[in-house]
Amino acid sequence: MTQLLIRAFVKDYKNRQDPVVRERYGRLASIVGVICNLLLFAGKLTVGTLFGSIAITADAINNLSDASSNVVSLIGFKLASKAPDAEHPYGHARYEYVAGLAVSTMIMAIGLSLLKESAGKILHPEAVGFSLLTVGVLCASILVKFWMSFFNRRVGLIIESETLIATAADSRNDVISTSAVLISAVLCKVTGLDIIDGIMGVGVAIFILWSGWGLVQDTLSPLLGESPSPELVEKLEKKVLSYPRVLGVHDMMVHDYGPGRQFASLHVEFPTEVDPLEAHDLIDNIERDVREEMHILLTIHYDPIVTSDARVGVLRARLVEEIHKMDPALSMHDLRLVPGPTHTNVLFDLVFPAGYAGDKQAVREKLEAFVTGQDPSYICKIKVEQSYIAAPPAQTAKKGES
């Protein structure tokens, strides 16, 4: 069914990286969501009104909020597909995140309203009617929402859309909440305790609030500038390290301007004996291949590494071992030895992960003492940096680096 809808309504559906095609996928998912949620809203509102069930009415309003969310998502996908302009040279793809935040806020507002109404029903219970029509509508709703969860997740994975994956999770949550409402209707009929309807309504409202808060966090995080996923970092590192003469990778930064609009920069280490023109040509090839295969606009900085001086290789290996003993989250790079008539300056960059809770000064002092202990003529000069990736990468120097 999902593939049939995609082939029927998404022109050029195989070209998923095209922003226009991506917008078509989002439009299809949003329209399907609007239609299904409006039908569910109408059916539940009718049953809830006829039989005086606040839980069913609450669930109906939840479906109406879902339809409104689908409309906001539709607008978000449309705006996100706009091409870059002079005011927004990185494109407009973050509109998809803004739309997700708006949807999440709407869900929270409706959850609060339902909580208030359901609490009133607990304080002042009213008789709840029951019929096979009630059971039929709720069972149909569960089946429809289960399919919608599958559909949105499938489309979300195809175009790598966090908004649609979140929508799929919301539909899955609706299956749970509607099942709770069905149980409430049956219990009210069996026990005669009408207060159960209000209690279940409160439960549904709290569940909506909990889901809405989770969606707020999921959509707000990329807008604030979250770190890239460890999987993306590892994939990008492995890709760059697969090229000949590349010794290591460090100082990676990834900037997300919305789905399909990622920019990255990193430093690549080459042996000093590599001809600069050869290194420049290889860097051009790496940037082009990453752009074509991973759809990331990559900028690379070239760092020459001394491999012919045995002292540098030995000291690097010892420093890496010592740093990892102190804390596996720490890393170092750009080690240089600058000899002088009376002493040798040892320079390197020490990288702390974001939010490091340890004593940075103590770490520096311990490393300075360690370097001096290797040779009394060594004077250690450390440049402290912060990592901008989700987790510190493993030592990325290739086997055989001295």
C-alpha positions in Angstrom: 0.0 0.0 0.0 2.8 2.4 1.0 4.8 1.8 -2.1 1.7 2.0 -4.3 0.9 5.5 -2.9 4.5 6.6 -3.4 4.6 5.5 -7.1 1.2 7.0 -7.8 1.7 10.4 -6.2 5.5 11.1 -6.0 6.9 12.0 -9.3 10.5 10.9 -9.8 10.3 9.1 -6.5 13.7 7.4 -6.8 15.5 10.8 -6.8 15.1 11.2 -3.0 18.0 13.7 -2.6 16.3 16.3 -4.8 14.6 18.8 -2.4 11.6 19.0 -4.7 11.1 15.2 -4.6 11.6 15.3 -0.9 8.8 17.9 -0.6 6.6 15.6 -2.7 7.1 12.7 -0.2 6.4 15.1 2.7 3.3 16.4 1.0 1.9 12.9 0.4 2.5 11.8 4.0 0.9 15.1 5.3 -2.2 14.8 3.1 -2.7 11.2 4.0 -2.4 12.1 7.6 -4.9 15.0 7.3 -7.5 12.8 5.6 -7.2 9.9 8.1 -7.2 12.1 11.2 -10.2 14.1 10.1 -12.2 11.0 9.5 -11.2 9.6 12.9 -12.0 13.0 14.5 -15.5 13.0 13.0 -16.3 9.4 14.0 -15.0 9.7 17.6 -16.6 13.2 18.2 -20.0 11.8 17.0 -19.7 8.8 19.3 -18.3 10.7 22.3 -21.1 13.3 22.0 -23.9 10.8 21.6 -22.8 8.7 24.6 -21.4 11.4 26.8 -17.8 10.0 26.9 -15.1 12.5 27.8 -12.4 10.0 27.1 -13.6 9.4 23.6 -14.1 13.1 23.0 -10.6 13.7 24.3 -9.3 11.1 21.9 -11.3 12.8 19.0 -9.7 16.2 19.8 -6.3 14.5 19.8 -7.0 13.3 16.3 -8.0 16.9 15.3 -4.7 18.1 16.7 -2.9 15.4 14.7 -4.6 16.8 11.5 -3.5 20.3 12.4 0.0 18.9 12.9 -0.1 17.4 9.4 -1.1 20.7 8.0 1.8 22.4 9.7 4.1 19.7 8.5 2.8 20.1 4.9 3.7 23.8 5.1 7.1 23.0 6.6 8.0 20.6 3.8 6.9 23.2 1.2 9.0 26.0 2.7 12.0 23.7 3.3 12.2 22.9 -0.4 12.9 26.5 -1.3 16.2 27.1 -3.0 19.0 29.1 -1.2 18.7 32.9 -1.7 20.8 36.0 -0.8 19.4 36.2 2.7 19.6 32.4 3.4 22.6 31.0 1.4 22.5 27.7 3.3 18.9 27.1 2.1 15.6 26.8 4.0 15.6 23.2 5.1 15.4 24.1 8.7 11.8 25.1 8.2 11.1 21.4 8.6 12.5 21.6 12.2 10.5 24.7 12.8 7.3 23.0 11.6 8.1 20.1 14.0 8.5 22.5 16.9 5.1 24.1 16.1 3.4 20.8 15.9 4.9 19.8 19.3 3.8 23.0 20.9 0.2 22.5 19.6 0.2 19.0 21.1 1.3 20.3 24.5 -1.4 23.0 24.4 -4.2 20.5 23.6 -2.9 18.1 26.2 -3.2 20.8 28.9 -6.8 21.6 27.8 -7.8 17.9 27.9 -6.2 17.5 31.3 -8.3 20.3 32.7 -11.5 19.0 31.2 -10.9 15.4 32.3 -10.1 16.5 35.8 -13.5 18.2 35.9 -15.1 14.9 34.8 -13.5 13.1 37.8 -14.8 15.7 40.2 -18.3 15.6 38.6 -18.8 12.2 36.9 -21.5 11.8 34.3 -23.2 8.7 33.0 -21.4 7.2 30.0 -23.4 5.5 27.2 -22.1 2.3 25.6 -22.8 0.6 22.3 -21.3 -1.7 19.7 -20.9 1.5 17.6 -18.5 2.8 20.3 -16.4 -0.4 20.2 -16.4 -0.4 16.4 -15.3 3.2 16.0 -12.4 2.8 18.5 -11.3 -0.5 17.0 -11.3 1.0 13.5 -9.3 3.9 14.9 -6.7 1.6 16.4 -6.2 -0.2 13.1 -6.0 3.1 11.1 -3.5 4.6 13.5 -1.4 1.4 13.4 -1.2 1.7 9.6 -0.4 5.4 9.8 2.5 4.7 12.1 3.9 2.2 9.7 3.3 4.5 6.7 4.9 7.6 8.2 7.9 5.6 9.5 8.4 4.0 6.1 8.3 7.3 4.3 10.4 9.0 7.0 13.1 6.4 6.7 13.1 6.7 2.9 13.8 10.5 2.9 15.5 10.5 6.4 13.0 12.8 7.9 12.9 13.2 11.7 9.6 15.0 11.4 7.9 12.0 9.8 9.6 9.5 12.1 8.3 11.6 15.0 4.8 11.6 13.4 5.0 7.8 13.2 5.8 7.7 16.9 2.9 9.9 17.6 0.6 7.6 15.6 2.0 4.7 17.6 1.2 6.5 20.8 -2.3 7.1 19.6 -2.8 3.4 19.2 -2.0 3.1 22.9 -4.2 6.0 24.0 -7.2 4.8 22.0 -6.8 1.3 23.4 -6.9 2.9 26.8 -10.1 4.7 25.9 -11.7 1.5 24.6 -10.8 -0.2 27.9 -12.4 2.7 29.7 -15.6 2.4 27.8 -15.8 -1.4 28.6 -15.0 -0.9 32.3 -17.6 1.8 32.7 -20.2 -0.5 31.2 -19.1 -3.5 33.3 -18.6 -1.8 36.7 -21.0 1.1 36.4 -18.3 3.5 37.7 -18.6 6.5 35.5 -15.5 8.1 37.2 -13.3 5.7 35.2 -14.1 7.7 32.1 -12.6 10.9 33.6 -9.6 9.0 35.1 -8.9 7.5 31.7 -9.3 10.9 30.1 -6.6 12.3 32.5 -4.4 9.4 31.5 -4.8 10.1 27.8 -4.1 13.8 28.4 -0.9 13.1 30.4 0.2 10.7 27.7 -0.3 13.5 25.1 1.7 15.9 27.2 4.5 13.4 27.7 4.7 12.7 24.0 4.5 16.4 23.1 7.3 17.2 25.4 9.4 14.5 23.8 8.7 15.9 20.4 9.6 19.4 21.6 13.0 18.2 22.7 13.6 16.2 19.4 12.8 19.2 17.2 14.4 21.9 19.3 17.8 20.1 19.6 18.8 20.4 15.9 17.6 24.1 15.9 20.0 24.8 18.8 22.9 23.0 17.0 23.2 19.4 18.3 26.3 17.3 17.7 26.3 14.9 14.7 25.5 11.3 15.3 28.4 9.0 16.2 27.4 6.9 13.1 27.8 9.9 10.8 31.2 10.8 12.4 32.5 7.3 12.1 31.3 7.0 8.5 32.9 10.3 7.5 36.2 9.4 9.3 36.4 6.0 7.6 35.7 7.6 4.2 38.5 10.2 4.6 41.0 7.7 6.0 40.4 5.3 3.1 42.5 7.5 0.8 46.2 6.9 0.3 48.8 9.0 2.3 46.1 10.2 4.8 47.5 9.6 8.3 44.8 11.0 10.5 41.7 13.1 10.9 40.9 15.7 13.6 39.1 19.0 14.3 35.9 17.7 12.7 32.8 20.0 12.7 29.4 19.3 11.2 26.7 21.9 10.7 23.1 20.9 10.1 21.0 23.4 8.2 18.2 20.9 7.7 17.6 17.5 6.1 19.9 17.3 3.0 21.8 20.5 3.9 24.8 19.4 5.9 28.2 21.1 5.9 31.4 19.8 7.5 35.0 20.8 8.0 38.0 18.8 9.2 41.8 18.6 9.3 43.6 15.9 7.3 47.1 14.8 8.2 49.6 14.1 5.4 53.3 13.2 5.7 55.5 16.3 5.2 57.2 14.6 2.2 54.0 14.6 0.1 54.1 17.2 -2.6 51.7 20.0 -1.8 50.1 19.8 -5.3 49.5 16.1 -4.9 48.0 16.7 -1.4 45.8 19.5 -2.8 44.6 17.2 -5.7 43.8 14.4 -3.2 41.9 16.8 -1.0 39.8 18.0 -4.0 39.0 14.3 -4.7 37.9 13.6 -1.1 35.7 16.7 -1.0 34.0 15.8 -4.3 33.5 12.1 -3.3 32.0 13.0 0.1 29.7 15.5 -1.6 28.5 12.9 -4.1 28.2 9.9 -1.9 27.3 11.4 1.5 25.7 14.6 0.3 27.8 16.7 2.7 29.6 19.8 1.6 33.1 19.2 3.1 36.0 21.6 3.5 39.4 20.2 4.4 42.4 21.8 6.0 45.8 20.2 5.3 48.2 19.5 8.2 51.7 18.2 7.4 53.0 15.5 9.8 56.7 14.7 10.4 57.2 11.0 9.9 60.9 10.9 9.3 61.9 12.0 12.9 61.9 9.0 15.2 61.7 11.2 18.3 58.4 12.6 17.1 56.9 9.1 16.5 58.0 7.8 19.9 56.8 10.8 21.8 53.5 10.8 20.0 52.9 7.1 20.8 53.8 7.7 24.5 51.6 10.8 24.7 48.6 9.1 23.2 49.0 6.2 25.7 49.3 8.6 28.7 46.3 10.7 27.6 44.1 7.6 27.2 45.2 6.4 30.7 44.1 9.8 32.1 40.8 9.8 30.3 39.7 7.8 27.1 37.6 10.8 26.1 40.7 13.0 25.6 42.7 13.1 22.4 45.6 15.0 20.9 47.0 16.0 17.5 49.5 18.2 15.6 52.5 17.2 17.6 55.6 19.2 16.7 59.1 19.4 18.0 60.9 22.8 17.5 64.6 22.4 18.6 66.6 25.4 19.9 70.1 25.9 21.2 69.2 25.3 24.9 65.8 23.5 24.8 63.2 21.9 22.5 59.6 23.2 22.4 57.0 20.4 22.3 53.8 21.7 20.8 50.5 19.8 20.4 46.7 20.3 20.6 44.8 18.7 23.5 41.1 18.1 22.8 38.5 18.0 25.6 34.9 16.8 24.8 32.1 19.4 25.1 30.9 19.6 28.7 34.1 18.0 30.2 33.6 17.9 34.0 37.2 17.2 35.0 40.0 19.6 36.0 41.5 20.8 32.7 44.3 22.6 34.4 45.3 19.5 36.3 45.3 17.5 33.1 47.6 20.1 31.4 50.0 20.2 34.3 50.3 16.4 34.4 51.0 16.2 30.7 53.6 19.0 30.9 55.4 17.0 33.7 55.1 13.8 31.6 56.7 15.5 28.6 59.5 17.0 30.7 60.1 13.5 32.1 60.8 12.2 28.7 63.6 14.6 28.2 64.7 17.5 30.5 65.3 19.7 27.5 61.6 19.5 26.5 59.4 22.4 27.2 55.7 21.6 26.7 53.3 24.1 25.1 49.8 22.8 24.9 46.9 24.4 23.0 43.5 23.4 24.5 40.6 22.7 22.1 37.0 21.5 22.4 35.5 18.7 20.4 32.4 19.5 18.4 31.3 15.9 17.7 28.9 13.6 19.6 31.7 11.5 21.1 35.5 11.8 21.0 36.7 9.7 18.0 39.0 6.8 18.5 42.6 7.4 17.6 42.3 7.8 13.8 46.0 7.5 12.9 46.5 4.7 10.4 48.5 1.7 11.2 52.1 2.2 10.5 52.2 5.9 11.4 55.4 6.7 13.3 
